Amino acid sequence: MFYRISNIWGKLLKRGILLKNYEIKRATLDEKETLSNLLQFYIYDFSEFMDLQIEDNGKFGEYPLNEYWTDCSRFPYLISLNEKIAGFVFQLCCDLRKAIPL
């Protein structure tokens, strides 16, 4: 998902189109379900290259998201474009001084 967004932004920038209406913000615990839903698309994209199977409930397996709110070196972000969710970023930071500032 993030690759797709980056790829789209790169193409727009090459055409001279500036994206002014985007936002990257740290995801809250209330937005965990949104991240989980977005991850289904991300995992689907990887299923082309990896042997990932859909479970009986019609979804790919759940990604362990809880650590992004309990581990101080992990940070979840949501990307919005024109006030609509466009993607996500997970940051694992070994040096907390390098975390994306908010």
KEKOLMI-998715 format. One record per residue: z, x, y of N, C-alpha, C, O in turn; residue number from 0; residue in three letters. Coordinates in steps of 0.001 Angstrom, whole numbers, always signed. Each point is the difference from the previous one (the first is absolute). Example, Ala and Ser with C-alpha at 12.3 -4.5 7.8 and 13.67 -1.06 7.14 Angstrom:
lose n_z: +7800&n_x: +13190&n_y: -5690&ca_z: +0&ca_x: -890&ca_y: +1190&c_z: +0&c_x: +900&c_y: +1200&o_z: +665&o_x: +1036&o_y: -19&num: 0&residu: ala
lose n_z: -1385&n_x: -1386&n_y: +1069&ca_z: +60&ca_x: +820&ca_y: +1190&c_z: +730&c_x: -770&c_y: +1090&o_z: +169&o_x: +509&o_y: +1108&num: 1&residu: ser
This chain:
lose n_z: +0&n_x: +834&n_y: -1188&ca_z: +0&ca_x: -834&ca_y: +1188&c_z: +0&c_x: +877&c_y: +1248&o_z: -817&o_x: -194&o_y: +901&num: 0&residu: met
lose n_z: +1736&n_x: +1159&n_y: -849&ca_z: +62&ca_x: +856&ca_y: +1184&c_z: -1296&c_x: +780&c_y: +158&o_z: -487&o_x: +170&o_y: +1118&num: 1&residu: phe
lose n_z: -82&n_x: +312&n_y: -2235&ca_z: -1259&ca_x: +730&ca_y: +84&c_z: -1074&c_x: -886&c_y: +614&o_z: -764&o_x: +439&o_y: +859&num: 2&residu: tyr
lose n_z: +714&n_x: -1676&n_y: -1302&ca_z: -1011&ca_x: -915&ca_y: +540&c_z: +166&c_x: -164&c_y: +1508&o_z: -978&o_x: +48&o_y: +747&num: 3&residu: arg
lose n_z: +2216&n_x: -241&n_y: -305&ca_z: +243&ca_x: -164&ca_y: +1430&c_z: -423&c_x: +1257&c_y: +746&o_z: -677&o_x: -82&o_y: +1024&num: 4&residu: ile
lose n_z: +1077&n_x: +1253&n_y: -1536&ca_z: -360&ca_x: +1261&ca_y: +646&c_z: -1511&c_x: +159&c_y: +54&o_z: -548&o_x: +437&o_y: +1012&num: 5&residu: ser
lose n_z: -120&n_x: -787&n_y: -2091&ca_z: -1444&ca_x: +114&ca_y: -68&c_z: -667&c_x: -916&c_y: +1028&o_z: -951&o_x: +402&o_y: +670&num: 6&residu: asn
lose n_z: +1445&n_x: -1616&n_y: -549&ca_z: -541&ca_x: -952&ca_y: +978&c_z: +213&c_x: +528&c_y: +1414&o_z: -916&o_x: -26&o_y: +821&num: 7&residu: ile
lose n_z: +2149&n_x: +513&n_y: -534&ca_z: +285&ca_x: +533&ca_y: +1326&c_z: -908&c_x: +1171&c_y: +320&o_z: -501&o_x: +116&o_y: +1119&num: 8&residu: trp
lose n_z: +287&n_x: +758&n_y: -2100&ca_z: -882&ca_x: +1149&ca_y: +215&c_z: -1408&c_x: -436&c_y: +372&o_z: -608&o_x: +574&o_y: +904&num: 9&residu: gly
lose n_z: +83&n_x: -1586&n_y: -1591&ca_z: -1345&ca_x: -500&ca_y: +296&c_z: -66&c_x: -612&c_y: +1398&o_z: -979&o_x: +197&o_y: +721&num: 10&residu: lys
lose n_z: +2024&n_x: -941&n_y: -338&ca_z: +20&ca_x: -595&ca_y: +1335&c_z: +70&c_x: +1070&c_y: +1080&o_z: -683&o_x: -94&o_y: +1020&num: 11&residu: leu
lose n_z: +1503&n_x: +1102&n_y: -1244&ca_z: +122&ca_x: +1068&ca_y: +991&c_z: -1304&c_x: +771&c_y: +149&o_z: -348&o_x: +413&o_y: +1106&num: 12&residu: leu
lose n_z: -383&n_x: -209&n_y: -2213&ca_z: -1297&ca_x: +685&ca_y: +75&c_z: -983&c_x: -794&c_y: +845&o_z: -883&o_x: +578&o_y: +633&num: 13&residu: lys
lose n_z: +1027&n_x: -1894&n_y: -618&ca_z: -878&ca_x: -867&ca_y: +787&c_z: +496&c_x: -153&c_y: +1430&o_z: -612&o_x: -713&o_y: +795&num: 14&residu: arg
lose n_z: +1710&n_x: +1373&n_y: -462&ca_z: +520&ca_x: -69&ca_y: +1365&c_z: +876&c_x: -1207&c_y: +259&o_z: +310&o_x: -305&o_y: +1151&num: 15&residu: gly
lose n_z: +94&n_x: -384&n_y: -2204&ca_z: +857&ca_x: -1168&ca_y: +158&c_z: +1442&c_x: +466&c_y: -115&o_z: +395&o_x: +562&o_y: -1021&num: 16&residu: ile
lose n_z: +384&n_x: -791&n_y: +2055&ca_z: +1408&ca_x: +393&ca_y: -16&c_z: +843&c_x: -1177&c_y: -448&o_z: -192&o_x: -1128&o_y: +453&num: 17&residu: leu
lose n_z: +1124&n_x: +1402&n_y: -1345&ca_z: +884&ca_x: -1051&ca_y: -482&c_z: +1271&c_x: +6&c_y: +839&o_z: +844&o_x: +883&o_y: -152&num: 18&residu: leu
lose n_z: -711&n_x: -1847&n_y: +1017&ca_z: +1160&ca_x: -55&ca_y: +882&c_z: +1058&c_x: -959&c_y: -509&o_z: +1148&o_x: +64&o_y: +437&num: 19&residu: lys
lose n_z: -1501&n_x: -930&n_y: -1330&ca_z: +913&ca_x: -1050&ca_y: -419&c_z: +569&c_x: +243&c_y: -1388&o_z: +82&o_x: -923&o_y: -811&num: 20&residu: asn
lose n_z: +311&n_x: +2157&n_y: +535&ca_z: +629&ca_x: +275&ca_y: -1281&c_z: +1451&c_x: +416&c_y: +224&o_z: +380&o_x: +446&o_y: +1083&num: 21&residu: tyr
lose n_z: +416&n_x: -606&n_y: -2136&ca_z: +1410&ca_x: +350&ca_y: +71&c_z: +437&c_x: +512&c_y: -1367&o_z: -387&o_x: -556&o_y: -1028&num: 22&residu: glu
lose n_z: +1183&n_x: +1600&n_y: +1017&ca_z: +646&ca_x: +479&ca_y: -1218&c_z: +1492&c_x: -123&c_y: +252&o_z: +539&o_x: +625&o_y: +913&num: 23&residu: ile
lose n_z: +121&n_x: -1434&n_y: -1726&ca_z: +1435&ca_x: -210&ca_y: +201&c_z: +724&c_x: +107&c_y: -1332&o_z: -553&o_x: -311&o_y: -1055&num: 24&residu: lys
lose n_z: +1792&n_x: +753&n_y: +1126&ca_z: +801&ca_x: +114&ca_y: -1212&c_z: +232&c_x: -1402&c_y: -565&o_z: +379&o_x: -920&o_y: +726&num: 25&residu: arg
lose n_z: -610&n_x: +775&n_y: -2018&ca_z: +187&ca_x: -1288&ca_y: -663&c_z: +1488&c_x: -272&c_y: -196&o_z: +773&o_x: +905&o_y: -315&num: 26&residu: ala
lose n_z: -392&n_x: -2137&n_y: +501&ca_z: +1383&ca_x: -412&ca_y: -221&c_z: +153&c_x: -500&c_y: -1433&o_z: -984&o_x: -238&o_y: -700&num: 27&residu: thr
lose n_z: +2223&n_x: +86&n_y: +286&ca_z: +268&ca_x: -520&ca_y: -1334&c_z: -581&c_x: -1410&c_y: -162&o_z: -402&o_x: -383&o_y: -1098&num: 28&residu: leu
lose n_z: +359&n_x: -379&n_y: +2180&ca_z: -599&ca_x: -1340&ca_y: -39&c_z: -1498&c_x: +58&c_y: -292&o_z: -580&o_x: -992&o_y: -441&num: 29&residu: asp
lose n_z: -49&n_x: +2137&n_y: +681&ca_z: -1443&ca_x: +151&ca_y: -223&c_z: -318&c_x: +657&c_y: -1347&o_z: -1148&o_x: +353&o_y: -271&num: 30&residu: glu
lose n_z: +2158&n_x: -196&n_y: -552&ca_z: -180&ca_x: +619&ca_y: -1317&c_z: -1013&c_x: -776&c_y: -847&o_z: -835&o_x: +608&o_y: -671&num: 31&residu: lys
lose n_z: +899&n_x: -1925&n_y: +695&ca_z: -939&ca_x: -811&ca_y: -775&c_z: -1435&c_x: +214&c_y: +488&o_z: -929&o_x: +43&o_y: -806&num: 32&residu: glu
lose n_z: +747&n_x: +89&n_y: +2109&ca_z: -1329&ca_x: +272&ca_y: +560&c_z: -527&c_x: +1323&c_y: -539&o_z: -1155&o_x: +84&o_y: -418&num: 33&residu: thr
lose n_z: +1997&n_x: +953&n_y: +425&ca_z: -412&ca_x: +1292&ca_y: -552&c_z: -338&c_x: -124&c_y: -1480&o_z: -995&o_x: +561&o_y: -460&num: 34&residu: leu
lose n_z: +1805&n_x: -1283&n_y: -278&ca_z: -246&ca_x: -193&ca_y: -1426&c_z: -1352&c_x: -674&c_y: -231&o_z: -736&o_x: +374&o_y: -913&num: 35&residu: ser
lose n_z: +416&n_x: -1357&n_y: +1735&ca_z: -1294&ca_x: -689&ca_y: -124&c_z: -1159&c_x: +932&c_y: +336&o_z: -1015&o_x: +3&o_y: -697&num: 36&residu: asn
lose n_z: +1159&n_x: +785&n_y: +1758&ca_z: -1053&ca_x: +955&ca_y: +360&c_z: -206&c_x: +1036&c_y: -1095&o_z: -1125&o_x: +434&o_y: -251&num: 37&residu: leu
lose n_z: +2206&n_x: -43&n_y: -393&ca_z: -86&ca_x: +990&ca_y: -1076&c_z: -840&c_x: -497&c_y: -1168&o_z: -615&o_x: +806&o_y: -697&num: 38&residu: leu
lose n_z: +576&n_x: -2098&n_y: +470&ca_z: -826&ca_x: -531&ca_y: -1083&c_z: -1474&c_x: +363&c_y: +218&o_z: -705&o_x: +331&o_y: -954&num: 39&residu: gln
lose n_z: +241&n_x: -392&n_y: +2205&ca_z: -1379&ca_x: +388&ca_y: +306&c_z: -202&c_x: +1498&c_y: -188&o_z: -1023&o_x: +441&o_y: -522&num: 40&residu: phe
lose n_z: +2004&n_x: +325&n_y: +952&ca_z: -41&ca_x: +1457&ca_y: -116&c_z: -62&c_x: +408&c_y: -1476&o_z: -811&o_x: +841&o_y: -386&num: 41&residu: tyr
lose n_z: +1679&n_x: -1447&n_y: -434&ca_z: +17&ca_x: +302&ca_y: -1429&c_z: -1319&c_x: -440&c_y: -641&o_z: -535&o_x: +697&o_y: -862&num: 42&residu: ile
lose n_z: +19&n_x: -1838&n_y: +1277&ca_z: -1293&ca_x: -465&ca_y: -515&c_z: -1086&c_x: +1042&c_y: +256&o_z: -798&o_x: +300&o_y: -887&num: 43&residu: tyr
lose n_z: +768&n_x: +251&n_y: +2101&ca_z: -997&ca_x: +1028&ca_y: +316&c_z: +117&c_x: +1192&c_y: -941&o_z: -1012&o_x: +555&o_y: -428&num: 44&residu: asp
lose n_z: +2238&n_x: -159&n_y: +103&ca_z: +211&ca_x: +1133&ca_y: -902&c_z: -325&c_x: -342&c_y: -1447&o_z: -227&o_x: +907&o_y: -800&num: 45&residu: phe
lose n_z: +198&n_x: -2185&n_y: +440&ca_z: -266&ca_x: -385&ca_y: -1386&c_z: -1407&c_x: +402&c_y: -433&o_z: -294&o_x: +44&o_y: -1195&num: 46&residu: ser
lose n_z: -564&n_x: +246&n_y: +2148&ca_z: -1346&ca_x: +488&ca_y: -325&c_z: +66&c_x: +1406&c_y: -607&o_z: -864&o_x: +378&o_y: -791&num: 47&residu: glu
lose n_z: +1873&n_x: +378&n_y: +1159&ca_z: +111&ca_x: +1395&ca_y: -422&c_z: +1109&c_x: +241&c_y: -1015&o_z: +14&o_x: +1030&o_y: -674&num: 48&residu: phe
lose n_z: +908&n_x: -1966&n_y: +564&ca_z: +1151&ca_x: +152&ca_y: -896&c_z: +82&c_x: -1217&c_y: -913&o_z: -518&o_x: -1068&o_y: +325&num: 49&residu: met
lose n_z: +1162&n_x: +1235&n_y: -1449&ca_z: +153&ca_x: -1103&ca_y: -943&c_z: +1195&c_x: -855&c_y: +411&o_z: +1088&o_x: +127&o_y: -562&num: 50&residu: asp
lose n_z: -1297&n_x: -990&n_y: +1534&ca_z: +1045&ca_x: -892&ca_y: +493&c_z: -342&c_x: -1415&c_y: -446&o_z: -1112&o_x: -477&o_y: +223&num: 51&residu: leu
lose n_z: +2047&n_x: -174&n_y: -838&ca_z: -241&ca_x: -1327&ca_y: -567&c_z: +743&c_x: -1074&c_y: +783&o_z: +1079&o_x: +232&o_y: +545&num: 52&residu: gln
lose n_z: -1682&n_x: -1400&n_y: -507&ca_z: +650&ca_x: -1160&ca_y: +609&c_z: +1021&c_x: -541&c_y: -990&o_z: -272&o_x: -106&o_y: -1196&num: 53&residu: ile
lose n_z: +1440&n_x: -233&n_y: +1706&ca_z: +1063&ca_x: -536&ca_y: -848&c_z: -222&c_x: -1490&c_y: -246&o_z: -908&o_x: -602&o_y: +573&num: 54&residu: glu
lose n_z: +1740&n_x: +14&n_y: -1425&ca_z: -143&ca_x: -1416&ca_y: -355&c_z: +113&c_x: -936&c_y: +1201&o_z: -515&o_x: -1118&o_y: -32&num: 55&residu: asp
lose n_z: +1193&n_x: +1576&n_y: +1100&ca_z: +151&ca_x: -844&ca_y: +1193&c_z: -1214&c_x: +84&c_y: +930&o_z: -8&o_x: -616&o_y: +1066&num: 56&residu: asn
lose n_z: -1020&n_x: +1377&n_y: -1469&ca_z: -1221&ca_x: +110&ca_y: +797&c_z: +50&c_x: +1081&c_y: +1059&o_z: -920&o_x: +109&o_y: +810&num: 57&residu: gly
lose n_z: +1975&n_x: +694&n_y: -797&ca_z: +148&ca_x: +1071&ca_y: +982&c_z: +48&c_x: +1346&c_y: -702&o_z: +268&o_x: +89&o_y: -1198&num: 58&residu: lys
lose n_z: -534&n_x: +953&n_y: +1968&ca_z: +278&ca_x: +1341&ca_y: -479&c_z: +1507&c_x: +198&c_y: +73&o_z: +694&o_x: -756&o_y: +680&num: 59&residu: phe
lose n_z: -190&n_x: +1755&n_y: -1367&ca_z: +1438&ca_x: +273&ca_y: +14&c_z: +528&c_x: +218&c_y: +1403&o_z: -730&o_x: +423&o_y: +897&num: 60&residu: gly
lose n_z: +1989&n_x: -713&n_y: -722&ca_z: +635&ca_x: +154&ca_y: +1307&c_z: +228&c_x: +1474&c_y: +323&o_z: +398&o_x: +778&o_y: -867&num: 61&residu: glu
lose n_z: -647&n_x: -406&n_y: +2091&ca_z: +254&ca_x: +1348&ca_y: +481&c_z: +1456&c_x: +53&c_y: +487&o_z: +453&o_x: -936&o_y: +659&num: 62&residu: tyr
lose n_z: +284&n_x: +2003&n_y: -967&ca_z: +1408&ca_x: +61&ca_y: +409&c_z: +153&c_x: +196&c_y: +1514&o_z: -64&o_x: +1123&o_y: +500&num: 63&residu: pro
lose n_z: +261&n_x: -2209&n_y: +203&ca_z: +88&ca_x: +38&ca_y: +1464&c_z: +1422&c_x: +180&c_y: +529&o_z: +178&o_x: +443&o_y: +1135&num: 64&residu: leu
lose n_z: +824&n_x: -773&n_y: -1925&ca_z: +1374&ca_x: +25&ca_y: +509&c_z: +381&c_x: +1339&c_y: +608&o_z: +760&o_x: +45&o_y: +968&num: 65&residu: asn
lose n_z: -1278&n_x: +1046&n_y: -1521&ca_z: +343&ca_x: +1331&ca_y: +509&c_z: -390&c_x: +192&c_y: +1466&o_z: +570&o_x: +853&o_y: +681&num: 66&residu: glu
lose n_z: -1520&n_x: -1620&n_y: -195&ca_z: -430&ca_x: +153&ca_y: +1387&c_z: +1028&c_x: -552&c_y: +990&o_z: -114&o_x: +217&o_y: +1206&num: 67&residu: tyr
lose n_z: +1106&n_x: -923&n_y: -1715&ca_z: +1089&ca_x: -484&ca_y: +861&c_z: +1348&c_x: +603&c_y: -384&o_z: +1001&o_x: -253&o_y: +671&num: 68&residu: trp
lose n_z: -959&n_x: +1051&n_y: -1747&ca_z: +1262&ca_x: +607&ca_y: -413&c_z: -23&c_x: +1523&c_y: +55&o_z: +1058&o_x: +626&o_y: +66&num: 69&residu: thr
lose n_z: -2237&n_x: -20&n_y: -91&ca_z: -137&ca_x: +1462&ca_y: +29&c_z: -378&c_x: +412&c_y: +1424&o_z: -1038&o_x: -420&o_y: +512&num: 70&residu: asp
lose n_z: +1864&n_x: +1230&n_y: +118&ca_z: -220&ca_x: +346&ca_y: +1409&c_z: -1204&c_x: +922&c_y: +213&o_z: -303&o_x: +342&o_y: +1143&num: 71&residu: cys
lose n_z: -384&n_x: +64&n_y: -2200&ca_z: -1181&ca_x: +844&ca_y: +175&c_z: -1304&c_x: -778&c_y: -227&o_z: -1081&o_x: +589&o_y: +7&num: 72&residu: ser
lose n_z: +1180&n_x: -1894&n_y: -204&ca_z: -1185&ca_x: -844&ca_y: -230&c_z: -95&c_x: -1054&c_y: +1097&o_z: +1000&o_x: -589&o_y: +412&num: 73&residu: arg
lose n_z: -2227&n_x: +370&n_y: +47&ca_z: -220&ca_x: -927&ca_y: +1106&c_z: -1219&c_x: -873&c_y: -285&o_z: -1081&o_x: +531&o_y: -252&num: 74&residu: phe
lose n_z: +1226&n_x: -1869&n_y: +285&ca_z: -1150&ca_x: -893&ca_y: -156&c_z: -497&c_x: -468&c_y: +1366&o_z: +799&o_x: -314&o_y: +881&num: 75&residu: pro
lose n_z: -2098&n_x: +269&n_y: -711&ca_z: -594&ca_x: -466&ca_y: +1259&c_z: -1075&c_x: -1045&c_y: -296&o_z: -662&o_x: +49&o_y: -1036&num: 76&residu: tyr
lose n_z: +503&n_x: -980&n_y: +1950&ca_z: -1102&ca_x: -968&ca_y: -33&c_z: -943&c_x: +314&c_y: +1153&o_z: +428&o_x: +348&o_y: +1100&num: 77&residu: leu
lose n_z: -1708&n_x: -478&n_y: -1376&ca_z: -1039&ca_x: +208&ca_y: +1009&c_z: -566&c_x: -1368&c_y: +358&o_z: -369&o_x: -782&o_y: -877&num: 78&residu: ile
lose n_z: +304&n_x: +503&n_y: +2175&ca_z: -603&ca_x: -1246&ca_y: +472&c_z: -1179&c_x: +326&c_y: +899&o_z: +18&o_x: +987&o_y: +736&num: 79&residu: ser
lose n_z: -1024&n_x: -1811&n_y: -801&ca_z: -1167&ca_x: +109&ca_y: +865&c_z: -249&c_x: -1379&c_y: +579&o_z: -172&o_x: -971&o_y: -737&num: 80&residu: leu
lose n_z: +153&n_x: +888&n_y: +2061&ca_z: -140&ca_x: -1292&ca_y: +687&c_z: +1048&c_x: -999&c_y: -488&o_z: -292&o_x: -1177&o_y: -209&num: 81&residu: asn
lose n_z: +1525&n_x: +1674&n_y: +31&ca_z: +1163&ca_x: -795&ca_y: -394&c_z: -105&c_x: -588&c_y: -1403&o_z: +721&o_x: -942&o_y: -328&num: 82&residu: glu
lose n_z: -1616&n_x: +1488&n_y: -514&ca_z: -147&ca_x: -416&ca_y: -1393&c_z: +297&c_x: +1208&c_y: -882&o_z: -396&o_x: +1119&o_y: +326&num: 83&residu: lys
lose n_z: +1079&n_x: -1335&n_y: -1423&ca_z: +327&ca_x: +1104&ca_y: -905&c_z: -1289&c_x: +587&c_y: -558&o_z: -866&o_x: -718&o_y: -499&num: 84&residu: ile
lose n_z: +759&n_x: +2047&n_y: +596&ca_z: -1214&ca_x: +680&ca_y: -445&c_z: +274&c_x: +1031&c_y: -1090&o_z: -945&o_x: +450&o_y: -649&num: 85&residu: ala
lose n_z: +2185&n_x: -61&n_y: +424&ca_z: +289&ca_x: +997&ca_y: -1017&c_z: +1430&c_x: +487&c_y: +88&o_z: +838&o_x: -589&o_y: +684&num: 86&residu: gly
lose n_z: -575&n_x: +1678&n_y: -1388&ca_z: +1353&ca_x: +544&ca_y: -52&c_z: -52&c_x: +1504&c_y: -189&o_z: -1030&o_x: +570&o_y: -359&num: 87&residu: phe
lose n_z: +2169&n_x: +54&n_y: +609&ca_z: +174&ca_x: +1440&ca_y: -214&c_z: +1386&c_x: +191&c_y: -591&o_z: +968&o_x: -605&o_y: +459&num: 88&residu: val
lose n_z: -877&n_x: +1445&n_y: -1472&ca_z: +1295&ca_x: +437&ca_y: -515&c_z: +136&c_x: +1474&c_y: +337&o_z: -894&o_x: +796&o_y: -289&num: 89&residu: phe
lose n_z: +1995&n_x: -443&n_y: +889&ca_z: +241&ca_x: +1386&ca_y: +372&c_z: +1204&c_x: +518&c_y: -775&o_z: +1075&o_x: -600&o_y: +16&num: 90&residu: gln
lose n_z: -1277&n_x: +1730&n_y: -699&ca_z: +1090&ca_x: +726&ca_y: -640&c_z: +183&c_x: +1258&c_y: +815&o_z: -906&o_x: +827&o_y: +101&num: 91&residu: leu
lose n_z: +2075&n_x: -689&n_y: +477&ca_z: +232&ca_x: +1074&ca_y: +948&c_z: +1107&c_x: +914&c_y: -501&o_z: +1161&o_x: -402&o_y: -85&num: 92&residu: cys
lose n_z: -1525&n_x: +1626&n_y: -242&ca_z: +1002&ca_x: +979&ca_y: -438&c_z: +794&c_x: +524&c_y: +1188&o_z: +1175&o_x: +341&o_y: -140&num: 93&residu: cys
lose n_z: -1801&n_x: -277&n_y: +1294&ca_z: +657&ca_x: +451&ca_y: +1224&c_z: +78&c_x: -1213&c_y: +934&o_z: -1000&o_x: -384&o_y: +606&num: 94&residu: asp
lose n_z: +2173&n_x: -209&n_y: -495&ca_z: +142&ca_x: -1246&ca_y: +753&c_z: -363&c_x: +141&c_y: +1467&o_z: -234&o_x: -1002&o_y: +676&num: 95&residu: leu
lose n_z: +184&n_x: +2223&n_y: -175&ca_z: -404&ca_x: +199&ca_y: +1393&c_z: -1482&c_x: -295&c_y: +187&o_z: -464&o_x: -149&o_y: +1130&num: 96&residu: arg
lose n_z: -294&n_x: +62&n_y: -2242&ca_z: -1436&ca_x: -236&ca_y: +91&c_z: -378&c_x: -1456&c_y: -275&o_z: -1185&o_x: -317&o_y: -109&num: 97&residu: lys
lose n_z: +2164&n_x: -561&n_y: -2&ca_z: -291&ca_x: -1422&ca_y: -211&c_z: -753&c_x: -531&c_y: +1209&o_z: +169&o_x: +489&o_y: +1117&num: 98&residu: ala
lose n_z: -1002&n_x: -1494&n_y: -1356&ca_z: -759&ca_x: -619&ca_y: +1087&c_z: +993&c_x: -601&c_y: +974&o_z: +805&o_x: -842&o_y: -398&num: 99&residu: ile
lose n_z: -833&n_x: +1241&n_y: +1654&ca_z: +961&ca_x: -572&ca_y: +958&c_z: -339&c_x: -1453&c_y: +311&o_z: -1166&o_x: -395&o_y: +25&num: 100&residu: pro
lose n_z: +2196&n_x: -375&n_y: +208&ca_z: -211&ca_x: -1412&ca_y: +345&c_z: +430&c_x: -262&c_y: +1420&o_z: -100&o_x: -1131&o_y: +477&num: 101&residu: leu
